[in-house]
Amino acid sequence: MKTGIKITHPTYGVIIDQQFKDKTQFKLFLDVINLSLRGDRDFSVYDGVQDLFHIPNQILKQSIIFTY
């Protein structure tokens, strides 16, 4: 079963639509988003292989974030 996260901004549309096969990676990704929101920090993550995300905190706070 795949799990995922989708971040949608009212102006910019879908910013991230990421699926994870590994539940540990999914949990770590959610933890980084949570730390960004609670700590007033930009969201930046690089998986070391192919994905690099950087979203300014202000844009992240204006976005709708949901998991599936």
TIDO-382290 format. One record per atom (N, C-alpha, C, O): atom name; z, y, x. Coordinates in steps of 0.2 Angstrom, whole numbers, plus 5000, padded with zeros to 4 digits. Atoms other than C-alpha are relative to their C-alpha. Layout:
REM TIDO-382290
ATOM; CA; Z; Y; X
...
//
This chain:
REM TIDO-382290
ATOM; N; 5000; 4994; 5004
ATOM; CA; 5000; 5000; 5000
ATOM; C; 5000; 5006; 5004
ATOM; O; 5004; 5007; 5009
ATOM; N; 5000; 4994; 4996
ATOM; CA; 4995; 5017; 5007
ATOM; C; 5004; 5005; 4996
ATOM; O; 5005; 5006; 4990
ATOM; N; 4996; 4994; 5002
ATOM; CA; 5006; 5032; 5005
ATOM; C; 4997; 5006; 5003
ATOM; O; 4993; 5006; 5008
ATOM; N; 5004; 4994; 4998
ATOM; CA; 5000; 5050; 5007
ATOM; C; 5004; 5006; 4998
ATOM; O; 5009; 5006; 4994
ATOM; N; 4997; 4994; 5002
ATOM; CA; 5004; 5068; 5006
ATOM; C; 4994; 5005; 4999
ATOM; O; 4989; 5005; 5003
ATOM; N; 5005; 4995; 5001
ATOM; CA; 4994; 5083; 4999
ATOM; C; 5003; 5006; 5000
ATOM; O; 5008; 5007; 4996
ATOM; N; 4997; 4993; 5000
ATOM; CA; 4997; 5101; 5003
ATOM; C; 4994; 5004; 4997
ATOM; O; 4989; 5005; 5000
ATOM; N; 5005; 4996; 5003
ATOM; CA; 4987; 5113; 4992
ATOM; C; 5003; 5007; 4999
ATOM; O; 5008; 5009; 4997
ATOM; N; 4999; 4993; 5001
ATOM; CA; 4987; 5132; 4993
ATOM; C; 4996; 5003; 4995
ATOM; O; 4990; 5002; 4994
ATOM; N; 5004; 4997; 5005
ATOM; CA; 4982; 5143; 4979
ATOM; C; 4994; 5004; 5002
ATOM; O; 4989; 5004; 4998
ATOM; N; 5006; 4997; 4998
ATOM; CA; 4970; 5153; 4989
ATOM; C; 4995; 4996; 5004
ATOM; O; 4989; 4996; 5003
ATOM; N; 5004; 5004; 4995
ATOM; CA; 4964; 5141; 5003
ATOM; C; 4998; 4993; 4997
ATOM; O; 4995; 4990; 5001
ATOM; N; 5001; 5007; 5003
ATOM; CA; 4964; 5125; 4992
ATOM; C; 5004; 4995; 5004
ATOM; O; 5009; 4996; 5006
ATOM; N; 4997; 5006; 4996
ATOM; CA; 4968; 5108; 5000
ATOM; C; 5000; 5002; 5007
ATOM; O; 4995; 5002; 5010
ATOM; N; 4999; 4999; 4993
ATOM; CA; 4975; 5111; 5017
ATOM; C; 5001; 4993; 5003
ATOM; O; 4998; 4992; 5009
ATOM; N; 4999; 5007; 4998
ATOM; CA; 4981; 5093; 5020
ATOM; C; 4999; 4995; 4995
ATOM; O; 5003; 4996; 4990
ATOM; N; 5000; 5006; 5004
ATOM; CA; 4977; 5077; 5012
ATOM; C; 5000; 4994; 5004
ATOM; O; 4994; 4991; 5006
ATOM; N; 4999; 5005; 4995
ATOM; CA; 4983; 5064; 5023
ATOM; C; 5003; 4993; 4997
ATOM; O; 5008; 4993; 4994
ATOM; N; 4997; 5006; 5002
ATOM; CA; 4986; 5045; 5020
ATOM; C; 5003; 4996; 5006
ATOM; O; 5000; 4997; 5012
ATOM; N; 4997; 5003; 4995
ATOM; CA; 4997; 5034; 5030
ATOM; C; 5001; 4992; 4998
ATOM; O; 5002; 4991; 4993
ATOM; N; 4999; 5007; 5001
ATOM; CA; 4997; 5015; 5032
ATOM; C; 5007; 4998; 5002
ATOM; O; 5010; 4993; 5000
ATOM; N; 4993; 5001; 4997
ATOM; CA; 5014; 5015; 5042
ATOM; C; 5005; 5005; 4996
ATOM; O; 5004; 5011; 4996
ATOM; N; 4995; 4996; 5003
ATOM; CA; 5029; 5021; 5032
ATOM; C; 5004; 5004; 5005
ATOM; O; 5007; 5009; 5003
ATOM; N; 4996; 4996; 4995
ATOM; CA; 5038; 5026; 5048
ATOM; C; 4996; 5007; 5001
ATOM; O; 4999; 5012; 5002
ATOM; N; 5003; 4994; 4998
ATOM; CA; 5024; 5039; 5052
ATOM; C; 5000; 5004; 4994
ATOM; O; 5001; 5010; 4995
ATOM; N; 5000; 4996; 5006
ATOM; CA; 5024; 5045; 5034
ATOM; C; 5007; 5003; 5000
ATOM; O; 5007; 5009; 4998
ATOM; N; 4993; 4997; 5000
ATOM; CA; 5043; 5048; 5035
ATOM; C; 5001; 5005; 5005
ATOM; O; 5003; 5010; 5004
ATOM; N; 5000; 4995; 4995
ATOM; CA; 5041; 5057; 5051
ATOM; C; 4996; 5006; 4999
ATOM; O; 4999; 5012; 5000
ATOM; N; 5005; 4994; 5002
ATOM; CA; 5027; 5068; 5044
ATOM; C; 5004; 5004; 4995
ATOM; O; 5004; 5010; 4996
ATOM; N; 4996; 4997; 5005
ATOM; CA; 5038; 5072; 5029
ATOM; C; 5006; 5004; 5003
ATOM; O; 5008; 5010; 5001
ATOM; N; 4994; 4997; 4996
ATOM; CA; 5053; 5076; 5041
ATOM; C; 4998; 5006; 5003
ATOM; O; 5002; 5011; 5003
ATOM; N; 5002; 4994; 4996
ATOM; CA; 5043; 5088; 5051
ATOM; C; 4998; 5006; 4995
ATOM; O; 5000; 5012; 4996
ATOM; N; 5001; 4995; 5005
ATOM; CA; 5037; 5097; 5035
ATOM; C; 5006; 5003; 4997
ATOM; O; 5007; 5009; 4997
ATOM; N; 4993; 4998; 5002
ATOM; CA; 5055; 5098; 5029
ATOM; C; 5003; 5005; 5005
ATOM; O; 5006; 5010; 5003
ATOM; N; 4997; 4996; 4995
ATOM; CA; 5061; 5105; 5045
ATOM; C; 4996; 5007; 5001
ATOM; O; 4999; 5012; 5002
ATOM; N; 5004; 4994; 5000
ATOM; CA; 5047; 5118; 5045
ATOM; C; 5002; 5005; 4994
ATOM; O; 5003; 5011; 4995
ATOM; N; 4999; 4996; 5006
ATOM; CA; 5051; 5124; 5027
ATOM; C; 5008; 5002; 5000
ATOM; O; 5009; 5008; 4999
ATOM; N; 4993; 4998; 5000
ATOM; CA; 5070; 5124; 5030
ATOM; C; 5002; 5004; 5006
ATOM; O; 5007; 5009; 5005
ATOM; N; 4998; 4996; 4994
ATOM; CA; 5070; 5132; 5047
ATOM; C; 4996; 5006; 5001
ATOM; O; 4996; 5009; 5007
ATOM; N; 5005; 4994; 4999
ATOM; CA; 5057; 5145; 5044
ATOM; C; 4996; 5000; 5006
ATOM; O; 4995; 5005; 5010
ATOM; N; 5004; 5001; 4995
ATOM; CA; 5046; 5138; 5057
ATOM; C; 4993; 4998; 4998
ATOM; O; 4992; 4995; 4992
ATOM; N; 5007; 5002; 5001
ATOM; CA; 5027; 5135; 5058
ATOM; C; 5000; 4992; 5000
ATOM; O; 5003; 4989; 5004
ATOM; N; 5001; 5008; 5000
ATOM; CA; 5021; 5117; 5054
ATOM; C; 4995; 4999; 5005
ATOM; O; 4989; 5000; 5004
ATOM; N; 5005; 5002; 4995
ATOM; CA; 5013; 5110; 5069
ATOM; C; 5002; 4993; 5002
ATOM; O; 5007; 4991; 5004
ATOM; N; 4999; 5007; 4998
ATOM; CA; 5010; 5092; 5073
ATOM; C; 4994; 4997; 5003
ATOM; O; 4988; 4999; 5000
ATOM; N; 5006; 5003; 4997
ATOM; CA; 4998; 5082; 5084
ATOM; C; 5002; 4993; 5001
ATOM; O; 5007; 4991; 5004
ATOM; N; 4998; 5007; 5000
ATOM; CA; 4998; 5063; 5083
ATOM; C; 4998; 4997; 5006
ATOM; O; 4999; 4991; 5007
ATOM; N; 5002; 5002; 4993
ATOM; CA; 4991; 5061; 5101
ATOM; C; 4993; 4996; 5000
ATOM; O; 4991; 4994; 5005
ATOM; N; 5006; 5004; 5001
ATOM; CA; 4975; 5053; 5094
ATOM; C; 4994; 5004; 4997
ATOM; O; 4989; 5006; 5001
ATOM; N; 5005; 4996; 5003
ATOM; CA; 4965; 5063; 5082
ATOM; C; 5002; 5006; 4995
ATOM; O; 4998; 5010; 4994
ATOM; N; 4998; 4995; 5005
ATOM; CA; 4975; 5074; 5070
ATOM; C; 5004; 5005; 5003
ATOM; O; 5009; 5004; 5007
ATOM; N; 4996; 4995; 4997
ATOM; CA; 4981; 5091; 5075
ATOM; C; 5001; 5005; 4994
ATOM; O; 4996; 5007; 4991
ATOM; N; 4999; 4996; 5006
ATOM; CA; 4989; 5102; 5061
ATOM; C; 5004; 5006; 5002
ATOM; O; 5009; 5005; 5006
ATOM; N; 4995; 4994; 4999
ATOM; CA; 4996; 5120; 5062
ATOM; C; 4999; 5004; 4994
ATOM; O; 4993; 5007; 4993
ATOM; N; 5000; 4996; 5006
ATOM; CA; 5000; 5129; 5047
ATOM; C; 5006; 5005; 5000
ATOM; O; 5012; 5003; 5001
ATOM; N; 4994; 4995; 5000
ATOM; CA; 5010; 5146; 5047
ATOM; C; 5005; 4999; 4994
ATOM; O; 5003; 4997; 4989
ATOM; N; 4995; 5001; 5005
ATOM; CA; 5026; 5145; 5038
ATOM; C; 4999; 5003; 4993
ATOM; O; 5001; 5001; 4988
ATOM; N; 5001; 4996; 5007
ATOM; CA; 5022; 5158; 5025
ATOM; C; 4995; 4997; 4996
ATOM; O; 4996; 4996; 4990
ATOM; N; 5005; 5004; 5004
ATOM; CA; 5006; 5148; 5020
ATOM; C; 5003; 4994; 4997
ATOM; O; 5002; 4992; 4991
ATOM; N; 4997; 5006; 5002
ATOM; CA; 5016; 5132; 5019
ATOM; C; 5005; 5001; 4994
ATOM; O; 5005; 4997; 4990
ATOM; N; 4995; 4999; 5005
ATOM; CA; 5030; 5140; 5008
ATOM; C; 4996; 5002; 4993
ATOM; O; 4999; 5001; 4988
ATOM; N; 5004; 4999; 5006
ATOM; CA; 5016; 5146; 4996
ATOM; C; 4997; 4994; 4997
ATOM; O; 4994; 4995; 4992
ATOM; N; 5004; 5006; 5001
ATOM; CA; 5008; 5129; 4995
ATOM; C; 5004; 4995; 4995
ATOM; O; 5011; 4995; 4995
ATOM; N; 4998; 5005; 5004
ATOM; CA; 5011; 5115; 4982
ATOM; C; 5000; 4994; 5005
ATOM; O; 4994; 4992; 5007
ATOM; N; 4999; 5006; 4996
ATOM; CA; 5017; 5099; 4992
ATOM; C; 5002; 4994; 4996
ATOM; O; 5007; 4994; 4992
ATOM; N; 4998; 5006; 5004
ATOM; CA; 5017; 5082; 4984
ATOM; C; 4998; 4994; 5004
ATOM; O; 4993; 4994; 5008
ATOM; N; 5001; 5006; 4997
ATOM; CA; 5017; 5064; 4989
ATOM; C; 4997; 4995; 4995
ATOM; O; 4998; 4996; 4989
ATOM; N; 5003; 5005; 5005
ATOM; CA; 5008; 5049; 4982
ATOM; C; 5000; 4993; 5003
ATOM; O; 4998; 4988; 5000
//
